[in-house]
């Protein structure tokens, strides 16, 4: 047996519960007698808020309270959101305007929370909200992400939130000046709405002098700290829990205003208060993803080696700073700026701008997909302009195996990598050799066919440490974890890993997550960190357990503690016939009154981050009559290092690729000039359907990481990181011979048809 797991494709244990309707989501666990909240939101994108008349609403049937920002402040709350600001090029910090929990002096985007009504029923709260009169004076709306326009925040008069730089600007300019060839490409990265299957929701209740918030999230400790700050409470007076969570994708990884207001309302009412978003409300108020445009430039020498890379990004932050918005398109973008290529001379400039739209924050990959998308699009363009095969251009510029560990200009240290081997396997797996025949067959039917390649790398983010607790019960064991499943299969993988390391039958292990009272701390889920950090902590706990039980069993076996070994299934010692399993050892300890041996808790820190990477190959077919783009073939070969459960990893890749396909082919957020969201239902916002997704072929070519004892690399976001450029490069390939040189996502039929018409006109 492999020391670090059997790498078995075990089916997910939680699926039976979910598929038979026994999942326990926020709506399923609302306490009896809970009041219901409804959020009245701004109907306009930009206005001076002159007053709120809620007198009639307060007298409406069933209403218990009507809450405004003034009420929160009068109650002594620190009633504002917190966030992280990016560093500016001049050494200052990005703009830091105050974001109140509920609108205060101005209305800044359609959907901003203004008033919360609490009543016996949701319908009563909605009816009362219709009686509220909001007095406002409209202001000009700013929608473009550029400096200037109507000022949204006094702290950023020109609406520029940050101006970040990374690298050596002068050295980069010198490299471009001596280059044999310069290739440039400007590409847009369209805004998307996250659309988790379960919208955001929560309930709050006070248990004596303690507040309990149950919410759909990606971890509980960040929210716990924020509630403590807002209410001025000691941390031990705050409990946060995550029940089952129906998807997060980064969007549920941070706090939202509604959660604080629910806690305040519950305290005032002396009863639990519950709120659940509906779909349109979610589209208006959830943090969105992406929304940026980047000019990328590569300087090459005469041998097609990259001398320098320069990029300039302008990103839309929305109306306020979200928790991580400034950092995503600046610092996090820089983490994989140079991808898998040996480029040491770079200059990255990133600017963020406020607009009268919903905030933008993390969406599956958070900065890494954006950076790889830009780099792999301009690499594809460079191959065309240099007259080099796209794979060959990548081979020439790959970081070579002998160069590892390799430190990038961003300060990341890639531990291992064999990119050429993985790409060669990807080309074979995708049958790139047969593409010409498939293209000819499409042409015979009057359709265009294109092939696109993306070689991605991802930097695993988040805290490098994680907590774990293992508790032995009469029937087995419980493992308490600090990460939070949003549908990835944590219950399966964490009990599988503990079973591999201890011999405890998997069916006798229960995974406990999402309760800040049950484990000291946790980093939550995000940045593809969960499996590597949590299993590293589990290994540390198992090591403590083995040492502790060995010392205890030494007396039973009549040997020295150092003579007792554990082979992942049983304790053994030379000369002793006693060979207890871990569960038997725990039972012996219980019978001996050694309760101290039944509960193990520790924290472990990864020595370094891992860098999953891989090759995505997409083929698309374009109907020239309608502009319809169909992704016909898709293949992925990933280097995830060692895997605990290959089937779960493949599922993560499939999900990530589909989200990438959605953004590339169908999804697009649209606002009108007044900031009204035009894509606020699934009638108008085109989520990908099963018919839009081809069979996704998946394989691995592992190069075990040296940054953790398991040799693992995260896999949760990798599918999305690679999919955007692979599909876009395939569409560009299909359209190239029609004279189309600018092809931006999403490739909807109307947009592609227009490209084809414009290309035909340009050719005349």
JONORNOR-V497987 format. One record per residue. PHI is phi in degrees with one decimal (NA if undefined). Layout:
PHI
PHI
This chain:
NA
-62.6
-55.7
-108.1
115.1
-86.9
51.6
-103.7
-82.6
-82.5
-68.0
-72.3
-73.5
-76.6
-64.0
-60.2
-62.5
-69.1
-74.0
-102.8
75.8
-106.1
-65.9
-119.8
-95.0
-52.8
-63.9
-86.9
-123.4
-64.1
-60.7
-62.5
84.8
-68.9
-80.2
-115.4
-112.2
-130.9
-104.5
-86.2
-114.6
-63.4
-86.8
-128.1
-85.4
-156.2
-166.0
-79.6
-87.0
-91.6
175.8
-132.8
-108.0
-114.0
-58.7
-67.2
-64.5
-66.2
-94.9
-70.2
-58.3
79.3
-78.9
-102.0
-165.1
-126.6
-114.3
-119.1
-59.7
-61.6
-65.1
-64.1
-70.0
-64.3
-79.5
86.8
-78.0
-83.6
-87.0
-148.2
-88.3
-113.5
-164.2
-109.3
-102.9
-78.7
-76.2
-86.3
-61.5
-88.9
93.4
-84.4
-102.4
-61.4
-59.0
-132.4
-68.7
-71.5
-116.7
-70.1
-64.6
-122.3
-53.7
-116.2
-79.4
-137.9
-101.4
-122.1
-160.2
-65.6
107.8
-63.1
-68.3
-115.9
-138.5
-116.5
-105.3
-116.9
-143.1
-66.0
-132.2
-64.1
-62.1
-64.1
-65.4
-64.6
-60.5
-66.6
-61.3
-68.7
-88.0
-80.4
-108.0
-103.9
-95.3
-142.7
-119.6
-66.3
-119.1
-57.5
-100.1
-105.8
-122.0
-89.3
-93.3
-156.2
-67.0
99.1
86.4
-58.2
-72.1
-90.7
-130.5
-60.9
-70.4
-136.3
-56.4
-98.4
70.0
-85.2
-84.8
-154.8
-142.6
-98.0
-138.6
-143.0
114.3
-119.6
-64.6
-65.9
-64.5
-68.1
-61.7
-65.1
-65.5
-65.6
-65.4
-99.3
-69.0
-76.2
-152.9
-120.1
-119.8
-133.9
-157.0
-104.8
-131.7
-96.6
-126.8
-65.8
-67.7
-129.1
-102.3
-68.4
56.9
-62.9
-58.8
-98.0
-64.8
-68.5
-165.5
-166.6
-140.2
-123.1
-150.7
-107.2
-110.6
70.3
-97.4
-111.6
-101.2
-121.0
-115.2
-105.9
-149.7
-81.0
-146.2
-113.3
151.4
-109.6
-76.9
-63.4
-65.9
-58.9
-64.7
-69.5
-63.6
-60.1
-63.1
-61.2
-97.4
65.0
-104.6
-66.5
-58.0
-72.9
-99.5
-124.8
-122.7
-121.8
-134.2
-115.1
-78.1
-58.6
-126.7
-90.3
93.6
-137.9
59.4
96.3
-61.6
-96.5
-87.4
-139.5
-77.2
-134.5
-57.0
-58.2
-64.5
-68.4
-65.6
-60.5
-63.9
-63.5
-62.3
-63.6
-64.5
-68.5
-84.3
71.2
-142.9
-63.6
-130.8
-122.0
-140.9
-136.8
-70.5
-94.4
-66.3
-65.1
-60.2
-63.3
-62.9
-82.0
-122.1
-67.1
-59.9
-87.0
-128.9
63.8
73.1
-157.5
-137.3
-134.3
-95.8
-114.0
-135.5
-118.3
-106.3
-117.3
-89.1
-68.4
-98.9
67.7
-94.4
-75.4
-88.4
-161.8
-134.4
-132.5
-140.2
-136.6
-109.0
-120.8
-122.3
-97.4
-89.8
88.1
-78.5
-135.2
-71.3
-83.9
-60.2
-123.4
-54.3
-63.8
-77.2
-66.2
-92.7
-124.9
-64.8
-68.6
-57.3
-70.4
-58.8
-124.8
-54.0
-95.0
55.8
-100.7
-105.2
-82.6
-124.9
-109.7
-108.9
-140.7
-143.3
-114.2
-119.1
-131.8
-118.5
-118.0
-129.6
-84.3
-137.5
-85.6
-135.5
-59.1
-62.6
-115.9
-147.1
-69.6
-139.6
-5.1
119.0
45.0
95.6
-70.0
-61.2
-61.8
-68.4
-67.1
-57.4
-63.1
-62.5
-74.8
-69.9
-73.1
-65.1
-64.8
-64.5
-63.1
-59.9
-66.4
-72.6
-87.6
70.7
-117.8
-58.5
-56.5
-69.6
-65.2
-61.9
-66.8
-57.2
-57.9
-103.4
-56.4
-67.0
-85.3
-52.4
-70.2
-86.8
-87.0
-66.8
-120.2
-98.8
-84.0
-59.9
-82.7
88.7
-79.0
-111.3
-70.4
-79.8
-145.7
175.8
-133.1
-64.8
-64.3
-65.2
-65.8
-66.5
-61.2
-66.3
-64.0
-63.8
-67.3
-62.9
-85.0
52.9
-63.5
-63.7
-91.3
-63.3
-57.2
-67.2
-68.3
-64.5
-63.9
-65.2
-65.3
-60.9
-63.1
-97.1
79.4
-116.7
-95.5
-127.1
-134.5
-122.7
-133.2
-120.4
-137.7
-111.1
-106.6
-141.0
-126.9
-100.4
-70.0
-111.3
91.4
-61.8
-79.1
-109.2
-152.5
-100.9
-153.5
-136.9
-117.1
-125.2
-89.0
-109.9
-63.1
-104.0
170.9
-150.3
-119.1
-118.1
-99.7
-117.7
-95.9
-93.0
-138.5
-71.8
-116.3
120.8
-80.3
100.7
-59.0
-59.4
-73.9
-71.2
-74.8
-75.1
-63.0
-67.2
-63.2
-63.0
-59.5
-85.0
-120.5
79.9
-68.4
-54.9
-56.5
-69.7
-99.5
-111.2
-110.2
-97.0
-113.7
-142.5
72.8
-145.0
-68.6
-81.5
-100.4
-146.5
-61.6
-161.8
-158.2
-91.0
72.6
-112.4
163.2
69.3
58.4
-93.5
-58.2
-67.7
-67.3
-71.3
-72.0
-70.7
-61.9
-66.5
-62.6
-59.1
-64.5
-66.3
-62.6
-60.6
-65.2
-62.8
-62.1
-64.3
-66.3
-69.3
-62.0
-63.8
-65.9
-73.3
-56.2
-66.3
-66.8
-89.9
72.4
-133.8
-78.0
-58.1
-67.9
-89.2
-89.1
-120.9
-133.3
-106.0
77.3
-133.6
-141.3
-83.8
-141.4
-151.2
-56.6
88.6
-118.8
-87.0
-81.3
-133.2
-72.9
-76.6
-62.7
-66.9
-66.7
-63.6
-64.8
-66.7
-62.4
-65.5
-61.8
-65.9
-88.7
78.2
-91.4
-62.2
-65.2
-91.1
-104.6
-142.2
-126.8
-137.6
-157.0
-126.7
-134.4
-119.1
-68.4
-68.4
-167.7
-89.1
-101.9
-134.1
-61.3
-153.3
174.2
-116.1
-108.0
-129.7
-119.1
-126.1
-123.5
-125.9
-113.7
-85.1
-70.0
-77.1
-115.5
81.8
-67.8
-107.0
-120.1
-79.3
-95.2
-139.9
-149.5
-136.0
-132.4
-122.6
-110.2
-107.4
-103.3
66.4
-75.9
-113.6
-79.7
-138.0
-56.0
-66.1
-67.5
-62.3
-62.7
-62.1
-63.6
-64.2
-57.5
-61.9
-65.4
-62.3
-63.5
-65.1
-66.0
-61.2
-60.6
-65.5
-72.1
-111.4
-131.8
-86.0
-162.3
-83.5
-126.6
-116.2
-87.9
-66.5
-96.2
83.1
-80.4
-74.9
-90.1
-114.7
-105.2
-144.2
-74.1
-72.6
-115.4
-102.8
-92.1
-71.2
-66.1
-110.2
-56.7
-70.6
-87.1
-115.6
-80.9
-61.9
-104.1
-80.8
-133.6
-149.6
-125.3
-131.6
-73.6
-125.1
-54.5
-69.8
-100.7
-90.2
-153.5
-66.6
-88.8
69.7
-91.2
-137.5
-62.6
-137.4
-65.8
-109.7
-58.5
-59.7
-70.8
-59.0
-87.7
-72.1
-58.1
-73.5
-60.1
-69.0
-64.5
-64.6
-67.2
-65.2
-60.7
-62.8
-66.3
-92.4
-58.3
-69.7
-90.1
83.0
-89.5
-113.2
-123.9
-128.2
-114.1
-64.4
-85.6
-90.8
-75.5
-54.6
-63.9
-68.5
-69.3
-58.8
-64.3
-58.5
-63.9
-66.9
-64.6
-65.3
-66.0
-65.0
-63.8
-76.7
-74.8
